[in-house]
Amino acid sequence: MSAIVVVERDVAAAMPAAFAHFIDFTRWSAWMPPTFSPHTGPQRALQAGDKFKVKVGRLPIALDVIRFRPNIEICWRGGSRLIMQGEHSYTFSAMAGGTRIRSQETLTGLLTVGPWASRLERATVEETTMILGRFADYIARQTPSASANPAA
């Protein structure tokens, strides 16, 4: 079984700028929430094949960048196949006045079935909504031409 969580957010920045800021691992601490914070990784923008760690709460999680399409998509995978493994893709598409970011996370494992499934899905939607909201605020501060009111 699996759970699929999709969240979208519009940001007031051109697609190349939004993508460049999003993949810059060295800047994640400026906008990622403390519940999903960078731990170890490259001192540059993420690329295909990179391995990095984040802390989810206090637990360090190893992630691998498995897909990378410049200015379009970054996707990483991590976790335990048995307990819970996630594959998280962020795709970027140009739109009038900015960029739409679509987050899609597919979760598999024991925690995605039974009584934990709906709780896990709700928590994942909340966390991803927070991540994209914090990123939208961050990118608005980084790009002088960004609109004061990015679409939600």
MOGIKA-V534258 format. One record per backbone hydrogen bond with DSSP energy under -0.5 kcal/mol. CO is the residue of the C=O (numbers start at 1). NH is the residue of the N-H. E is the energy in kcal/mol with one decimal. If there is no record, write none. Layout:
# MOGIKA-V534258
co:CO nh:NH e:E
co:CO nh:NH e:E
This chain:
# MOGIKA-V534258
co:1 nh:109 e:-0.9
co:3 nh:107 e:-3.2
co:5 nh:105 e:-2.7
co:7 nh:103 e:-3.4
co:9 nh:101 e:-3.2
co:11 nh:13 e:-1.6
co:11 nh:99 e:-2.5
co:14 nh:18 e:-2.8
co:15 nh:19 e:-2.7
co:16 nh:20 e:-2.4
co:17 nh:21 e:-2.4
co:18 nh:22 e:-2.3
co:19 nh:23 e:-2.3
co:20 nh:24 e:-0.6
co:21 nh:24 e:-0.6
co:23 nh:25 e:-1.5
co:23 nh:46 e:-3.0
co:24 nh:27 e:-2.0
co:25 nh:28 e:-1.1
co:27 nh:30 e:-1.9
co:28 nh:31 e:-1.8
co:28 nh:32 e:-3.5
co:33 nh:36 e:-2.2
co:34 nh:37 e:-0.5
co:37 nh:55 e:-3.1
co:40 nh:53 e:-3.4
co:42 nh:44 e:-1.0
co:44 nh:25 e:-0.9
co:47 nh:50 e:-2.0
co:50 nh:65 e:-2.9
co:52 nh:63 e:-3.3
co:53 nh:39 e:-2.8
co:53 nh:40 e:-1.2
co:54 nh:56 e:-0.6
co:54 nh:61 e:-3.3
co:55 nh:37 e:-2.0
co:55 nh:57 e:-0.8
co:56 nh:58 e:-0.7
co:56 nh:59 e:-1.7
co:58 nh:60 e:-0.6
co:59 nh:56 e:-2.9
co:61 nh:54 e:-2.0
co:62 nh:79 e:-0.6
co:63 nh:52 e:-2.4
co:64 nh:66 e:-0.7
co:64 nh:77 e:-2.1
co:65 nh:49 e:-2.1
co:67 nh:75 e:-2.3
co:68 nh:70 e:-0.5
co:69 nh:72 e:-2.7
co:69 nh:73 e:-2.6
co:72 nh:92 e:-3.0
co:73 nh:69 e:-2.8
co:74 nh:90 e:-2.8
co:75 nh:66 e:-2.3
co:75 nh:67 e:-1.6
co:76 nh:88 e:-3.0
co:77 nh:64 e:-2.4
co:78 nh:86 e:-2.8
co:80 nh:84 e:-1.0
co:82 nh:110 e:-2.9
co:83 nh:111 e:-2.5
co:84 nh:80 e:-1.7
co:85 nh:108 e:-2.6
co:86 nh:78 e:-2.1
co:87 nh:89 e:-0.6
co:87 nh:106 e:-2.4
co:88 nh:76 e:-2.3
co:89 nh:104 e:-2.8
co:90 nh:74 e:-1.9
co:91 nh:102 e:-2.9
co:93 nh:100 e:-3.0
co:95 nh:98 e:-2.3
co:98 nh:95 e:-2.3
co:99 nh:11 e:-3.1
co:99 nh:101 e:-0.5
co:100 nh:93 e:-2.2
co:100 nh:102 e:-0.5
co:101 nh:9 e:-2.2
co:101 nh:103 e:-0.6
co:102 nh:91 e:-2.5
co:102 nh:104 e:-0.5
co:103 nh:7 e:-2.2
co:104 nh:89 e:-2.9
co:104 nh:106 e:-0.5
co:105 nh:5 e:-2.7
co:105 nh:107 e:-0.6
co:106 nh:87 e:-2.0
co:107 nh:3 e:-2.6
co:108 nh:85 e:-2.7
co:109 nh:112 e:-1.9
co:110 nh:113 e:-1.3
co:113 nh:116 e:-0.8
co:114 nh:117 e:-1.2
co:114 nh:118 e:-0.5
co:115 nh:119 e:-0.6
co:116 nh:120 e:-2.7
co:117 nh:121 e:-2.5
co:118 nh:122 e:-2.3
co:119 nh:123 e:-2.4
co:120 nh:124 e:-2.4
co:121 nh:125 e:-2.4
co:122 nh:126 e:-2.5
co:123 nh:127 e:-2.5
co:124 nh:128 e:-2.6
co:125 nh:129 e:-2.5
co:126 nh:130 e:-2.1
co:127 nh:131 e:-2.6
co:128 nh:132 e:-2.7
co:129 nh:133 e:-2.1
co:130 nh:134 e:-2.7
co:131 nh:135 e:-2.3
co:132 nh:136 e:-2.5
co:133 nh:137 e:-2.1
co:134 nh:138 e:-2.3
co:135 nh:139 e:-3.2
co:136 nh:140 e:-1.7
co:137 nh:141 e:-1.4
co:138 nh:142 e:-1.4
co:139 nh:143 e:-1.7
co:142 nh:144 e:-0.7
co:143 nh:146 e:-2.4
co:151 nh:10 e:-0.6
